[in-house]
Amino acid sequence: MIIPVFVPHKGCPNDCIYCNQKSISGQTEEMAGARMREIVERNLSSFTGGRYIEIAFYGGSFTGIDKRKQLELLETGQYYVNAGFVREMRLSTRPDYINEDILETLRKYNVRTIEIGVQSLDSEVLRISQRGHGIREVAEAARLIKDYGFRLGIQTMIGLPGDTREKDIITAQKVVEFNPEVVRIYPTLVIKNTKLESMYKNGEYSPLTVDEAVDICAHLLEIYKENGINVIRIGLQPTEEIREGAEVVAGPFHPAFRQLVESRLMLKKIEEMIERMQLGGSREITVFAPEKELSYITGQKRCNIKSLKEKYGFSKIRIIKSNEFRIAN
Ligand code: SF4
């Protein structure tokens, strides 16, 4: 279980074109020890026992905020770790806010996972997005985090200005080389009061459609799965602010985005099996799969079933719960 503690835009001198941290985190108030205690206590009281609980500092560049504030928040978290309520802490930050001194400090507390916002490993995309760091800083931060024994998390984005499907795939392949434990993939959304919103309104930027974003993410998910890397999030979590008509002006937002991506990947897997087994001429097929995969096979509004029928001319597709995944005619 994660207890999220949002530290919005604190200490961040950058202005990435897509970012309005206050909207994303839904929080404009400063984070301090007392407020963090309230959040942690409220979450702890709602959890049932026996859970693995982590405190996660999200929302900004934790290691870029005022050092006293960092220590105040880390000490607050450490109190709950020492008391046995929380097992560890995790945080997210920018690649250029990682160095040996910073990691020495974090090592003194129970910070176990450090996620870095990489977004893209294409220098042109980084430049247009005004990230303020290059690929070299990412590689150095990833190496240091691993060398110091932390779990490494990498956050990437797709559909930024200047980005392409090919660049996203190359980015994922390079991310694999950093050997992270976890990855997050965020399709770019146009958020209110950002430079990207102006670019969108001036016609200088077109966001991906949901279908394009799902297709790219399915490919990236496959790359990470093949390399044993856990993709812990795909798409921003829907909140009061993160939904169409609220802070999201445009872009591939869907409240069940991950489900769409997993279903698309499943469709690809089934198509590959059908073609390998040359079942294209059959009238009927049966797909056997573990229970947790069944909804991915059908897809939202039965879209995978419709697509398979259309593509291969099947009149019937049976889906049967089984321990193993296989297809028969
Ligand atoms: S570095 Fe992070 S917090 Fe700062 S502007 Fe960029 S995305 Fe926002």
Residues whose N, C-alpha, C, O or C-beta is under 5 A from the ligand:
A	BS01	SF4	H9 C12 N14 D15 C16 C19 Q21 G59 G60 S61
